[in-house]
Amino acid sequence: AATLLVFAGAQALILLTYSMAGMWKAGGILQQWIMGEFFTYLHPQGLARQVAAKMIEDDAASVLGPWLVAHPWAGWLPGIVSIYLELFALWVVARPSLHRAWGLGLALFHLGTHLVMGIGFPQNTLWLALFLVLSPFQPRQASWRQAAGDLPVLGPWLRRRIPTAPARP
C-alpha cells in the first residue's frame, strides 16, 4: 500500500508540472483577451506564428516547422488539445481510466514539440511511459465509455450522449 501511495505521489508531481504549464498558457490567453490582443494559443494561426517566431529566434529550422508555418490550420486543433491535456493533467491522477490515454497524449505532445519546434524532452516521455502508460492503477478491463465520461469539462456532456453497452445474455 505504501509503494502505491508513493507511486501515486510521483504521478501527481509529474502531472502537476503539466497543469502548471497549462495554467500559464490559460493565463496568457486571459491576459490577451482582456487586452484585446491576438489570441496566440486559440487562434487558428497561433501555433504557426509561435513556430515561425521560434525559427527566427533560433535561426534554425525544425523537421516540420516550415511545413506548419505554410499550413497554419494544421496546428490549430492539436494546439488546443495540447493545452487541454496540460491544463487538466492533475485531474487525471484520481481517474485511472485516463492514465494511459493522458500519458500517450502528453508523449505525443512532446513528439510534436520536437518535430515542429526542435525542442526535445525524451526524459519526460520516459516518465510518462513509466508512471502513466504503465500505471498500476489502470483498470484491467479498459472501457472507452468510462474514460470518455471521466474527461474534465467534456465528461458530463459525453456521459449523457454515449449510449451504454447492452447487457449480455
Buried (B, 14 or more C-beta within 10 A) or exposed (E): EEEEEEBBEEBBEBBEBBBBBBEEBBEBBEEBEEEEEEEBBBBBBBBBBBBBEBBEEEEEEBEBBBBBBEEBEBBBEBBBBBBBBBBBBBBBBEBBBBBBBBBBBBBBBBBBBBBBBBEEBEEBBEBBEBBBBEBEBBEEEEEEBBBBBBBBEEBEEBBEEEEEEEEEE
